[in-house]
Amino acid sequence: METSPLSDSRTALLDRIERVLTCPTDFHPTTPEDLLAPLLAELSVHEDDDGAIARVEEWCRHLGDTVRAAESRDTIRGFLAEVESWEDWRWDLERAYVDEKKGRIEEICQILARLPIEWLKGRVTGIHSKRWSIDYHG
């Protein structure tokens, strides 16, 4: 059975979307708008005889958890890069420098405490912490 160029294009688009959806390290908070939306628009001109396009479109409508996870990951990576850029601790550091870093660490801890990490972990594992009662799903 020979495939048409249009069918090959449809398959290639579906494969590209699947690669985006299955590669969490390359998924960013803007991926749905920047990458998936144009691919879905391109895909919409093709026939959906087997329902594959409808399935992919449905998956793409449910990326809220993935976007929140990517936002959390990017926030944590940013803090990690910042902290790693600080000079190593020495006992002879200026008091003002130490106070500045201490204040920044407190800010970082407050921001990390607001991230939906436990909620996301529960969504992925199915195990929910009893102490985590805020509903971030909205």
ROVOKOL-829210 format. One record per residue: x, y, z of N, C-alpha, C in turn; residue in three letters. Coordinates in Angstrom, 1 decimal. Layout:
<sites>
<site n_c1="X" n_c2="Y" n_c3="Z" ca_c1="X" ca_c2="Y" ca_c3="Z" c_c1="X" c_c2="Y" c_c3="Z" resn="ALA"/>
...
</sites>
This chain:
<sites>
<site n_c1="0.8" n_c2="-1.2" n_c3="0.0" ca_c1="0.0" ca_c2="0.0" ca_c3="0.0" c_c1="0.9" c_c2="1.2" c_c3="0.0" resn="MET"/>
<site n_c1="0.7" n_c2="2.1" n_c3="-1.0" ca_c1="1.5" ca_c2="3.3" ca_c3="-1.1" c_c1="0.8" c_c2="4.5" c_c3="-0.4" resn="GLU"/>
<site n_c1="1.6" n_c2="5.3" n_c3="0.3" ca_c1="1.0" ca_c2="6.4" ca_c3="1.0" c_c1="1.2" c_c2="7.7" c_c3="0.1" resn="THR"/>
<site n_c1="0.3" n_c2="8.6" n_c3="0.3" ca_c1="0.4" ca_c2="9.9" ca_c3="-0.4" c_c1="1.3" c_c2="10.9" c_c3="0.3" resn="SER"/>
<site n_c1="1.8" n_c2="11.9" n_c3="-0.4" ca_c1="2.6" ca_c2="12.9" ca_c3="0.3" c_c1="1.8" c_c2="13.6" c_c3="1.4" resn="PRO"/>
<site n_c1="0.5" n_c2="13.7" n_c3="1.2" ca_c1="-0.3" ca_c2="14.4" ca_c3="2.3" c_c1="-0.4" c_c2="13.5" c_c3="3.5" resn="LEU"/>
<site n_c1="-0.5" n_c2="12.2" n_c3="3.3" ca_c1="-0.5" ca_c2="11.2" ca_c3="4.4" c_c1="0.8" c_c2="11.2" c_c3="5.1" resn="SER"/>
<site n_c1="1.9" n_c2="11.3" n_c3="4.3" ca_c1="3.3" ca_c2="11.4" ca_c3="4.9" c_c1="3.4" c_c2="12.6" c_c3="5.8" resn="ASP"/>
<site n_c1="2.9" n_c2="13.7" n_c3="5.3" ca_c1="3.0" ca_c2="15.0" ca_c3="6.0" c_c1="2.2" c_c2="14.9" c_c3="7.3" resn="SER"/>
<site n_c1="1.0" n_c2="14.3" n_c3="7.3" ca_c1="0.2" ca_c2="14.1" ca_c3="8.4" c_c1="0.9" c_c2="13.2" c_c3="9.5" resn="ARG"/>
<site n_c1="1.5" n_c2="12.2" n_c3="9.0" ca_c1="2.3" ca_c2="11.3" ca_c3="9.9" c_c1="3.4" c_c2="12.0" c_c3="10.5" resn="THR"/>
<site n_c1="4.2" n_c2="12.8" n_c3="9.7" ca_c1="5.3" ca_c2="13.6" ca_c3="10.2" c_c1="4.9" c_c2="14.6" c_c3="11.3" resn="ALA"/>
<site n_c1="3.7" n_c2="15.2" n_c3="11.1" ca_c1="3.2" ca_c2="16.2" ca_c3="12.0" c_c1="2.8" c_c2="15.5" c_c3="13.3" resn="LEU"/>
<site n_c1="2.1" n_c2="14.4" n_c3="13.2" ca_c1="1.8" ca_c2="13.6" ca_c3="14.4" c_c1="3.0" c_c2="13.2" c_c3="15.2" resn="LEU"/>
<site n_c1="4.0" n_c2="12.7" n_c3="14.5" ca_c1="5.3" ca_c2="12.3" ca_c3="15.1" c_c1="5.9" c_c2="13.5" c_c3="15.8" resn="ASP"/>
<site n_c1="6.0" n_c2="14.7" n_c3="15.2" ca_c1="6.6" ca_c2="15.8" ca_c3="15.8" c_c1="5.9" c_c2="16.2" c_c3="17.1" resn="ARG"/>
<site n_c1="4.5" n_c2="16.2" n_c3="17.0" ca_c1="3.7" ca_c2="16.5" ca_c3="18.2" c_c1="4.0" c_c2="15.5" c_c3="19.3" resn="ILE"/>
<site n_c1="4.0" n_c2="14.3" n_c3="19.0" ca_c1="4.3" ca_c2="13.2" ca_c3="20.0" c_c1="5.6" c_c2="13.4" c_c3="20.6" resn="GLU"/>
<site n_c1="6.6" n_c2="13.7" n_c3="19.8" ca_c1="8.0" ca_c2="14.0" ca_c3="20.4" c_c1="8.0" c_c2="15.1" c_c3="21.4" resn="ARG"/>
<site n_c1="7.2" n_c2="16.2" n_c3="21.1" ca_c1="7.1" ca_c2="17.3" ca_c3="22.0" c_c1="6.4" c_c2="16.9" c_c3="23.3" resn="VAL"/>
<site n_c1="5.4" n_c2="16.1" n_c3="23.2" ca_c1="4.6" ca_c2="15.7" ca_c3="24.3" c_c1="5.3" c_c2="14.7" c_c3="25.2" resn="LEU"/>
<site n_c1="6.2" n_c2="14.0" n_c3="24.6" ca_c1="6.9" ca_c2="12.9" ca_c3="25.4" c_c1="8.3" c_c2="13.3" c_c3="25.8" resn="THR"/>
<site n_c1="8.7" n_c2="14.5" n_c3="25.7" ca_c1="10.1" ca_c2="14.9" ca_c3="26.1" c_c1="10.0" c_c2="16.0" c_c3="27.1" resn="CYS"/>
<site n_c1="9.9" n_c2="15.7" n_c3="28.4" ca_c1="9.6" ca_c2="16.7" ca_c3="29.4" c_c1="10.8" c_c2="17.7" c_c3="29.6" resn="PRO"/>
<site n_c1="12.0" n_c2="17.3" n_c3="29.3" ca_c1="13.1" ca_c2="18.2" ca_c3="29.4" c_c1="13.1" c_c2="19.4" c_c3="28.4" resn="THR"/>
<site n_c1="12.5" n_c2="19.1" n_c3="27.3" ca_c1="12.3" ca_c2="20.2" ca_c3="26.3" c_c1="11.0" c_c2="20.9" c_c3="26.3" resn="ASP"/>
<site n_c1="10.1" n_c2="20.5" n_c3="27.3" ca_c1="8.8" ca_c2="21.2" ca_c3="27.4" c_c1="9.0" c_c2="22.4" c_c3="28.3" resn="PHE"/>
<site n_c1="8.5" n_c2="23.6" n_c3="27.8" ca_c1="8.6" ca_c2="24.8" ca_c3="28.5" c_c1="7.2" c_c2="25.4" c_c3="28.7" resn="HIS"/>
<site n_c1="7.0" n_c2="26.3" n_c3="29.6" ca_c1="5.7" ca_c2="26.8" ca_c3="29.8" c_c1="5.0" c_c2="27.4" c_c3="28.6" resn="PRO"/>
<site n_c1="5.8" n_c2="27.9" n_c3="27.6" ca_c1="5.3" ca_c2="28.4" ca_c3="26.4" c_c1="5.2" c_c2="27.4" c_c3="25.2" resn="THR"/>
<site n_c1="5.6" n_c2="26.2" n_c3="25.4" ca_c1="5.5" ca_c2="25.2" ca_c3="24.4" c_c1="4.2" c_c2="25.0" c_c3="23.7" resn="THR"/>
<site n_c1="3.1" n_c2="25.0" n_c3="24.5" ca_c1="1.8" ca_c2="24.9" ca_c3="23.9" c_c1="1.5" c_c2="26.0" c_c3="22.8" resn="PRO"/>
<site n_c1="1.8" n_c2="27.2" n_c3="23.2" ca_c1="1.5" ca_c2="28.3" ca_c3="22.3" c_c1="2.6" c_c2="28.4" c_c3="21.2" resn="GLU"/>
<site n_c1="3.8" n_c2="28.3" n_c3="21.5" ca_c1="4.9" ca_c2="28.5" ca_c3="20.6" c_c1="5.1" c_c2="27.4" c_c3="19.6" resn="ASP"/>
<site n_c1="4.9" n_c2="26.2" n_c3="20.1" ca_c1="5.3" ca_c2="25.0" ca_c3="19.2" c_c1="4.1" c_c2="24.2" c_c3="18.8" resn="LEU"/>
<site n_c1="3.3" n_c2="23.8" n_c3="19.8" ca_c1="2.1" ca_c2="22.9" ca_c3="19.5" c_c1="1.0" c_c2="23.6" c_c3="18.7" resn="LEU"/>
<site n_c1="0.7" n_c2="24.8" n_c3="19.0" ca_c1="-0.4" ca_c2="25.5" ca_c3="18.3" c_c1="-0.2" c_c2="25.5" c_c3="16.8" resn="ALA"/>
<site n_c1="1.0" n_c2="26.0" n_c3="16.4" ca_c1="1.3" ca_c2="26.0" ca_c3="14.9" c_c1="1.2" c_c2="24.6" c_c3="14.3" resn="PRO"/>
<site n_c1="1.7" n_c2="23.6" n_c3="15.0" ca_c1="1.7" ca_c2="22.2" ca_c3="14.5" c_c1="0.3" c_c2="21.7" c_c3="14.4" resn="LEU"/>
<site n_c1="-0.6" n_c2="22.0" n_c3="15.4" ca_c1="-2.0" ca_c2="21.6" ca_c3="15.4" c_c1="-2.7" c_c2="22.3" c_c3="14.2" resn="LEU"/>
<site n_c1="-2.4" n_c2="23.6" n_c3="14.0" ca_c1="-3.0" ca_c2="24.3" ca_c3="12.9" c_c1="-2.7" c_c2="23.7" c_c3="11.6" resn="ALA"/>
<site n_c1="-1.4" n_c2="23.3" n_c3="11.4" ca_c1="-1.0" ca_c2="22.7" ca_c3="10.2" c_c1="-1.6" c_c2="21.3" c_c3="10.0" resn="GLU"/>
<site n_c1="-1.8" n_c2="20.6" n_c3="11.1" ca_c1="-2.4" ca_c2="19.3" ca_c3="11.1" c_c1="-3.9" c_c2="19.3" c_c3="10.8" resn="LEU"/>
<site n_c1="-4.6" n_c2="20.5" n_c3="11.1" ca_c1="-6.0" ca_c2="20.6" ca_c3="10.9" c_c1="-6.5" c_c2="20.4" c_c3="9.5" resn="SER"/>
<site n_c1="-5.7" n_c2="20.6" n_c3="8.5" ca_c1="-6.1" ca_c2="20.5" ca_c3="7.1" c_c1="-6.1" c_c2="19.1" c_c3="6.6" resn="VAL"/>
<site n_c1="-5.7" n_c2="18.1" n_c3="7.5" ca_c1="-5.6" ca_c2="16.7" ca_c3="7.1" c_c1="-6.9" c_c2="16.0" c_c3="7.5" resn="HIS"/>
<site n_c1="-7.2" n_c2="14.9" n_c3="6.8" ca_c1="-8.3" ca_c2="14.0" ca_c3="7.1" c_c1="-8.0" c_c2="13.3" c_c3="8.4" resn="GLU"/>
<site n_c1="-9.0" n_c2="13.0" n_c3="9.2" ca_c1="-8.8" ca_c2="12.3" ca_c3="10.5" c_c1="-9.6" c_c2="11.0" c_c3="10.4" resn="ASP"/>
<site n_c1="-9.2" n_c2="10.1" n_c3="9.5" ca_c1="-9.9" ca_c2="8.9" ca_c3="9.3" c_c1="-9.9" c_c2="7.9" c_c3="10.5" resn="ASP"/>
<site n_c1="-8.7" n_c2="7.9" n_c3="11.2" ca_c1="-8.5" ca_c2="7.0" ca_c3="12.3" c_c1="-8.6" c_c2="7.6" c_c3="13.7" resn="ASP"/>
<site n_c1="-9.0" n_c2="8.9" n_c3="13.7" ca_c1="-9.1" ca_c2="9.6" ca_c3="15.0" c_c1="-7.8" c_c2="10.0" c_c3="15.7" resn="GLY"/>
<site n_c1="-6.7" n_c2="9.8" n_c3="15.0" ca_c1="-5.4" ca_c2="10.2" ca_c3="15.6" c_c1="-5.3" c_c2="11.7" c_c3="15.9" resn="ALA"/>
<site n_c1="-5.8" n_c2="12.5" n_c3="14.9" ca_c1="-5.7" ca_c2="13.9" ca_c3="15.1" c_c1="-6.6" c_c2="14.4" c_c3="16.3" resn="ILE"/>
<site n_c1="-7.8" n_c2="13.8" n_c3="16.4" ca_c1="-8.6" ca_c2="14.2" ca_c3="17.5" c_c1="-8.0" c_c2="13.8" c_c3="18.8" resn="ALA"/>
<site n_c1="-7.3" n_c2="12.6" n_c3="18.9" ca_c1="-6.7" ca_c2="12.2" ca_c3="20.1" c_c1="-5.5" c_c2="13.2" c_c3="20.5" resn="ARG"/>
<site n_c1="-4.7" n_c2="13.6" n_c3="19.5" ca_c1="-3.6" ca_c2="14.5" ca_c3="19.8" c_c1="-4.2" c_c2="15.9" c_c3="20.2" resn="VAL"/>
<site n_c1="-5.2" n_c2="16.3" n_c3="19.6" ca_c1="-5.8" ca_c2="17.6" ca_c3="20.0" c_c1="-6.4" c_c2="17.5" c_c3="21.4" resn="GLU"/>
<site n_c1="-7.0" n_c2="16.4" n_c3="21.8" ca_c1="-7.5" ca_c2="16.2" ca_c3="23.1" c_c1="-6.3" c_c2="16.3" c_c3="24.1" resn="GLU"/>
<site n_c1="-5.2" n_c2="15.6" n_c3="23.8" ca_c1="-4.1" ca_c2="15.6" ca_c3="24.7" c_c1="-3.5" c_c2="17.0" c_c3="24.9" resn="TRP"/>
<site n_c1="-3.5" n_c2="17.7" n_c3="23.8" ca_c1="-3.0" ca_c2="19.1" ca_c3="23.9" c_c1="-3.9" c_c2="20.1" c_c3="24.7" resn="CYS"/>
<site n_c1="-5.2" n_c2="19.7" n_c3="24.8" ca_c1="-6.1" ca_c2="20.5" ca_c3="25.6" c_c1="-5.9" c_c2="20.3" c_c3="27.1" resn="ARG"/>
<site n_c1="-5.1" n_c2="19.3" n_c3="27.5" ca_c1="-4.9" ca_c2="18.9" ca_c3="28.9" c_c1="-3.5" c_c2="19.0" c_c3="29.3" resn="HIS"/>
<site n_c1="-2.9" n_c2="20.1" n_c3="29.0" ca_c1="-1.5" ca_c2="20.3" ca_c3="29.3" c_c1="-1.2" c_c2="21.2" c_c3="30.5" resn="LEU"/>
<site n_c1="-2.3" n_c2="21.5" n_c3="31.3" ca_c1="-2.2" ca_c2="22.4" ca_c3="32.4" c_c1="-1.1" c_c2="21.9" c_c3="33.4" resn="GLY"/>
<site n_c1="-1.2" n_c2="20.7" n_c3="33.8" ca_c1="-0.3" ca_c2="20.1" ca_c3="34.8" c_c1="1.2" c_c2="20.2" c_c3="34.2" resn="ASP"/>
<site n_c1="1.3" n_c2="19.9" n_c3="32.9" ca_c1="2.6" ca_c2="19.9" ca_c3="32.3" c_c1="3.2" c_c2="21.3" c_c3="32.3" resn="THR"/>
<site n_c1="2.4" n_c2="22.3" n_c3="32.0" ca_c1="2.8" ca_c2="23.7" ca_c3="32.0" c_c1="3.2" c_c2="24.1" c_c3="33.4" resn="VAL"/>
<site n_c1="2.4" n_c2="23.7" n_c3="34.4" ca_c1="2.8" ca_c2="24.1" ca_c3="35.8" c_c1="4.1" c_c2="23.4" c_c3="36.3" resn="ARG"/>
<site n_c1="4.3" n_c2="22.2" n_c3="35.8" ca_c1="5.5" ca_c2="21.4" ca_c3="36.2" c_c1="6.7" c_c2="22.1" c_c3="35.5" resn="ALA"/>
<site n_c1="6.6" n_c2="22.5" n_c3="34.3" ca_c1="7.6" ca_c2="23.2" ca_c3="33.5" c_c1="8.0" c_c2="24.6" c_c3="34.2" resn="ALA"/>
<site n_c1="6.9" n_c2="25.3" n_c3="34.6" ca_c1="7.1" ca_c2="26.6" ca_c3="35.3" c_c1="7.9" c_c2="26.4" c_c3="36.6" resn="GLU"/>
<site n_c1="7.5" n_c2="25.3" n_c3="37.4" ca_c1="8.2" ca_c2="25.0" ca_c3="38.6" c_c1="9.6" c_c2="24.6" c_c3="38.4" resn="SER"/>
<site n_c1="9.8" n_c2="23.8" n_c3="37.4" ca_c1="11.2" ca_c2="23.4" ca_c3="37.0" c_c1="12.1" c_c2="24.5" c_c3="36.6" resn="ARG"/>
<site n_c1="11.5" n_c2="25.5" n_c3="35.8" ca_c1="12.3" ca_c2="26.6" ca_c3="35.4" c_c1="12.6" c_c2="27.5" c_c3="36.6" resn="ASP"/>
<site n_c1="11.7" n_c2="27.7" n_c3="37.5" ca_c1="11.9" ca_c2="28.5" ca_c3="38.7" c_c1="13.0" c_c2="27.9" c_c3="39.5" resn="THR"/>
<site n_c1="13.0" n_c2="26.6" n_c3="39.8" ca_c1="14.0" ca_c2="25.9" ca_c3="40.6" c_c1="15.4" c_c2="26.0" c_c3="39.9" resn="ILE"/>
<site n_c1="15.4" n_c2="25.8" n_c3="38.6" ca_c1="16.7" ca_c2="25.9" ca_c3="37.8" c_c1="17.3" c_c2="27.3" c_c3="37.9" resn="ARG"/>
<site n_c1="16.4" n_c2="28.3" n_c3="37.9" ca_c1="16.9" ca_c2="29.7" ca_c3="38.0" c_c1="17.5" c_c2="30.0" c_c3="39.4" resn="GLY"/>
<site n_c1="16.8" n_c2="29.5" n_c3="40.4" ca_c1="17.4" ca_c2="29.6" ca_c3="41.8" c_c1="18.7" c_c2="28.9" c_c3="41.9" resn="PHE"/>
<site n_c1="18.7" n_c2="27.7" n_c3="41.4" ca_c1="20.0" ca_c2="26.9" ca_c3="41.5" c_c1="21.1" c_c2="27.6" c_c3="40.8" resn="LEU"/>
<site n_c1="20.9" n_c2="28.1" n_c3="39.6" ca_c1="22.0" ca_c2="28.8" ca_c3="38.9" c_c1="22.4" c_c2="30.0" c_c3="39.7" resn="ALA"/>
<site n_c1="21.5" n_c2="30.7" n_c3="40.3" ca_c1="21.8" ca_c2="31.9" ca_c3="41.1" c_c1="22.7" c_c2="31.5" c_c3="42.3" resn="GLU"/>
<site n_c1="22.2" n_c2="30.5" n_c3="43.0" ca_c1="23.0" ca_c2="30.1" ca_c3="44.3" c_c1="24.3" c_c2="29.6" c_c3="43.9" resn="VAL"/>
<site n_c1="24.4" n_c2="28.8" n_c3="42.8" ca_c1="25.7" ca_c2="28.3" ca_c3="42.4" c_c1="26.7" c_c2="29.3" c_c3="42.0" resn="GLU"/>
<site n_c1="26.2" n_c2="30.5" n_c3="41.6" ca_c1="27.1" ca_c2="31.6" ca_c3="41.2" c_c1="27.7" c_c2="32.4" c_c3="42.4" resn="SER"/>
<site n_c1="27.1" n_c2="32.2" n_c3="43.5" ca_c1="27.6" ca_c2="32.8" ca_c3="44.7" c_c1="29.0" c_c2="32.3" c_c3="45.1" resn="TRP"/>
<site n_c1="29.8" n_c2="33.2" n_c3="45.7" ca_c1="31.2" ca_c2="32.7" ca_c3="46.1" c_c1="31.0" c_c2="31.7" c_c3="47.2" resn="GLU"/>
<site n_c1="32.0" n_c2="30.8" n_c3="47.4" ca_c1="32.1" ca_c2="29.9" ca_c3="48.4" c_c1="32.1" c_c2="30.5" c_c3="49.8" resn="ASP"/>
<site n_c1="31.5" n_c2="29.9" n_c3="50.8" ca_c1="31.4" ca_c2="30.4" ca_c3="52.1" c_c1="32.9" c_c2="30.5" c_c3="52.7" resn="TRP"/>
<site n_c1="33.1" n_c2="31.6" n_c3="53.4" ca_c1="34.3" ca_c2="31.8" ca_c3="54.1" c_c1="33.9" c_c2="32.5" c_c3="55.4" resn="ARG"/>
<site n_c1="34.6" n_c2="32.2" n_c3="56.5" ca_c1="34.3" ca_c2="32.9" ca_c3="57.8" c_c1="34.7" c_c2="34.4" c_c3="57.8" resn="TRP"/>
<site n_c1="35.5" n_c2="34.8" n_c3="56.8" ca_c1="35.9" ca_c2="36.2" ca_c3="56.9" c_c1="35.1" c_c2="37.1" c_c3="55.9" resn="ASP"/>
<site n_c1="33.9" n_c2="36.6" n_c3="55.4" ca_c1="33.1" ca_c2="37.4" ca_c3="54.5" c_c1="32.5" c_c2="38.5" c_c3="55.3" resn="LEU"/>
<site n_c1="32.3" n_c2="39.6" n_c3="54.5" ca_c1="31.7" ca_c2="40.8" ca_c3="55.1" c_c1="30.2" c_c2="40.5" c_c3="55.6" resn="GLU"/>
<site n_c1="29.9" n_c2="41.1" n_c3="56.7" ca_c1="28.6" ca_c2="40.9" ca_c3="57.3" c_c1="27.5" c_c2="41.3" c_c3="56.4" resn="ARG"/>
<site n_c1="27.6" n_c2="42.4" n_c3="55.7" ca_c1="26.6" ca_c2="42.9" ca_c3="54.8" c_c1="26.3" c_c2="41.8" c_c3="53.7" resn="ALA"/>
<site n_c1="27.4" n_c2="41.2" n_c3="53.2" ca_c1="27.2" ca_c2="40.2" ca_c3="52.1" c_c1="26.5" c_c2="39.0" c_c3="52.7" resn="TYR"/>
<site n_c1="26.8" n_c2="38.6" n_c3="53.8" ca_c1="26.2" ca_c2="37.4" ca_c3="54.5" c_c1="24.7" c_c2="37.7" c_c3="54.7" resn="VAL"/>
<site n_c1="24.4" n_c2="38.9" n_c3="55.2" ca_c1="23.0" ca_c2="39.3" ca_c3="55.5" c_c1="22.2" c_c2="39.4" c_c3="54.2" resn="ASP"/>
<site n_c1="22.9" n_c2="39.9" n_c3="53.1" ca_c1="22.2" ca_c2="40.0" ca_c3="51.8" c_c1="21.8" c_c2="38.6" c_c3="51.3" resn="GLU"/>
<site n_c1="22.8" n_c2="37.6" n_c3="51.4" ca_c1="22.5" ca_c2="36.2" ca_c3="50.9" c_c1="21.5" c_c2="35.5" c_c3="51.8" resn="LYS"/>
<site n_c1="21.6" n_c2="35.8" n_c3="53.1" ca_c1="20.6" ca_c2="35.2" ca_c3="54.0" c_c1="19.2" c_c2="35.7" c_c3="53.7" resn="LYS"/>
<site n_c1="19.0" n_c2="37.0" n_c3="53.4" ca_c1="17.7" ca_c2="37.5" ca_c3="53.0" c_c1="17.3" c_c2="36.9" c_c3="51.7" resn="GLY"/>
<site n_c1="18.2" n_c2="36.8" n_c3="50.7" ca_c1="17.8" ca_c2="36.2" ca_c3="49.4" c_c1="17.4" c_c2="34.7" c_c3="49.6" resn="ARG"/>
<site n_c1="18.1" n_c2="34.0" n_c3="50.5" ca_c1="17.7" ca_c2="32.6" ca_c3="50.7" c_c1="16.3" c_c2="32.5" c_c3="51.3" resn="ILE"/>
<site n_c1="16.0" n_c2="33.4" n_c3="52.2" ca_c1="14.6" ca_c2="33.5" ca_c3="52.8" c_c1="13.6" c_c2="33.7" c_c3="51.7" resn="GLU"/>
<site n_c1="13.9" n_c2="34.7" n_c3="50.8" ca_c1="13.0" ca_c2="34.9" ca_c3="49.6" c_c1="12.8" c_c2="33.7" c_c3="48.8" resn="GLU"/>
<site n_c1="13.9" n_c2="33.0" n_c3="48.4" ca_c1="13.8" ca_c2="31.8" ca_c3="47.6" c_c1="13.0" c_c2="30.8" c_c3="48.3" resn="ILE"/>
<site n_c1="13.2" n_c2="30.6" n_c3="49.6" ca_c1="12.4" ca_c2="29.6" ca_c3="50.3" c_c1="10.9" c_c2="29.9" c_c3="50.3" resn="CYS"/>
<site n_c1="10.6" n_c2="31.2" n_c3="50.4" ca_c1="9.2" ca_c2="31.5" ca_c3="50.4" c_c1="8.6" c_c2="31.2" c_c3="49.0" resn="GLN"/>
<site n_c1="9.3" n_c2="31.5" n_c3="47.9" ca_c1="8.8" ca_c2="31.3" ca_c3="46.6" c_c1="8.7" c_c2="29.8" c_c3="46.3" resn="ILE"/>
<site n_c1="9.7" n_c2="29.0" n_c3="46.8" ca_c1="9.6" ca_c2="27.5" ca_c3="46.6" c_c1="8.5" c_c2="26.9" c_c3="47.4" resn="LEU"/>
<site n_c1="8.2" n_c2="27.5" n_c3="48.5" ca_c1="7.0" ca_c2="27.0" ca_c3="49.3" c_c1="5.7" c_c2="27.2" c_c3="48.6" resn="ALA"/>
<site n_c1="5.6" n_c2="28.2" n_c3="47.7" ca_c1="4.4" ca_c2="28.5" ca_c3="47.0" c_c1="4.3" c_c2="27.6" c_c3="45.7" resn="ARG"/>
<site n_c1="5.4" n_c2="27.0" n_c3="45.3" ca_c1="5.3" ca_c2="26.2" ca_c3="44.1" c_c1="4.4" c_c2="24.9" c_c3="44.4" resn="LEU"/>
<site n_c1="3.7" n_c2="24.5" n_c3="43.4" ca_c1="2.8" ca_c2="23.3" ca_c3="43.6" c_c1="3.6" c_c2="22.0" c_c3="43.5" resn="PRO"/>
<site n_c1="4.7" n_c2="21.9" n_c3="44.1" ca_c1="5.5" ca_c2="20.7" ca_c3="44.0" c_c1="4.8" c_c2="19.4" c_c3="44.5" resn="ILE"/>
<site n_c1="4.3" n_c2="19.5" n_c3="45.7" ca_c1="3.7" ca_c2="18.3" ca_c3="46.3" c_c1="2.4" c_c2="17.9" c_c3="45.5" resn="GLU"/>
<site n_c1="1.7" n_c2="18.9" n_c3="45.0" ca_c1="0.5" ca_c2="18.7" ca_c3="44.2" c_c1="0.9" c_c2="18.0" c_c3="42.9" resn="TRP"/>
<site n_c1="1.9" n_c2="18.5" n_c3="42.3" ca_c1="2.4" ca_c2="18.0" ca_c3="41.0" c_c1="2.9" c_c2="16.5" c_c3="41.2" resn="LEU"/>
<site n_c1="3.6" n_c2="16.3" n_c3="42.3" ca_c1="4.1" ca_c2="15.0" ca_c3="42.6" c_c1="3.0" c_c2="14.0" c_c3="42.8" resn="LYS"/>
<site n_c1="1.9" n_c2="14.5" n_c3="43.5" ca_c1="0.7" ca_c2="13.7" ca_c3="43.6" c_c1="0.0" c_c2="13.3" c_c3="42.3" resn="GLY"/>
<site n_c1="0.0" n_c2="14.3" n_c3="41.4" ca_c1="-0.6" ca_c2="14.1" ca_c3="40.1" c_c1="0.1" c_c2="13.1" c_c3="39.3" resn="ARG"/>
<site n_c1="1.5" n_c2="13.1" n_c3="39.4" ca_c1="2.3" ca_c2="12.1" ca_c3="38.7" c_c1="2.3" c_c2="10.7" c_c3="39.3" resn="VAL"/>
<site n_c1="2.4" n_c2="10.7" n_c3="40.6" ca_c1="2.5" ca_c2="9.4" ca_c3="41.3" c_c1="1.2" c_c2="8.8" c_c3="41.7" resn="THR"/>
<site n_c1="0.2" n_c2="9.7" n_c3="41.9" ca_c1="-1.1" ca_c2="9.2" ca_c3="42.4" c_c1="-1.2" c_c2="9.1" c_c3="43.9" resn="GLY"/>
<site n_c1="0.0" n_c2="9.5" n_c3="44.6" ca_c1="0.1" ca_c2="9.5" ca_c3="46.0" c_c1="0.0" c_c2="10.9" c_c3="46.5" resn="ILE"/>
<site n_c1="-1.0" n_c2="11.2" n_c3="47.3" ca_c1="-1.2" ca_c2="12.6" ca_c3="47.7" c_c1="-0.9" c_c2="12.7" c_c3="49.2" resn="HIS"/>
<site n_c1="-0.2" n_c2="13.8" n_c3="49.5" ca_c1="0.2" ca_c2="14.1" ca_c3="50.8" c_c1="-1.0" c_c2="14.7" c_c3="51.6" resn="SER"/>
<site n_c1="-1.2" n_c2="14.2" n_c3="52.8" ca_c1="-2.3" ca_c2="14.7" ca_c3="53.6" c_c1="-2.1" c_c2="16.2" c_c3="54.0" resn="LYS"/>
<site n_c1="-0.9" n_c2="16.6" n_c3="54.1" ca_c1="-0.7" ca_c2="18.0" ca_c3="54.5" c_c1="-0.8" c_c2="19.0" c_c3="53.4" resn="ARG"/>
<site n_c1="-0.9" n_c2="18.5" n_c3="52.2" ca_c1="-1.1" ca_c2="19.4" ca_c3="51.0" c_c1="-2.6" c_c2="19.5" c_c3="50.7" resn="TRP"/>
<site n_c1="-3.1" n_c2="20.6" n_c3="51.1" ca_c1="-4.6" ca_c2="20.8" ca_c3="50.9" c_c1="-5.0" c_c2="21.8" c_c3="49.9" resn="SER"/>
<site n_c1="-4.1" n_c2="22.6" n_c3="49.4" ca_c1="-4.4" ca_c2="23.6" ca_c3="48.4" c_c1="-4.7" c_c2="23.0" c_c3="47.1" resn="ILE"/>
<site n_c1="-5.8" n_c2="23.4" n_c3="46.5" ca_c1="-6.2" ca_c2="22.8" ca_c3="45.2" c_c1="-5.7" c_c2="23.8" c_c3="44.1" resn="ASP"/>
<site n_c1="-4.6" n_c2="23.4" n_c3="43.5" ca_c1="-4.0" ca_c2="24.2" ca_c3="42.4" c_c1="-4.6" c_c2="23.9" c_c3="41.0" resn="TYR"/>
<site n_c1="-5.4" n_c2="22.9" n_c3="41.0" ca_c1="-5.9" ca_c2="22.5" ca_c3="39.7" c_c1="-6.9" c_c2="23.5" c_c3="39.1" resn="HIS"/>
<site n_c1="-7.7" n_c2="24.1" n_c3="40.0" ca_c1="-8.6" ca_c2="25.2" ca_c3="39.6" c_c1="-9.4" c_c2="24.9" c_c3="38.5" resn="GLY"/>
</sites>
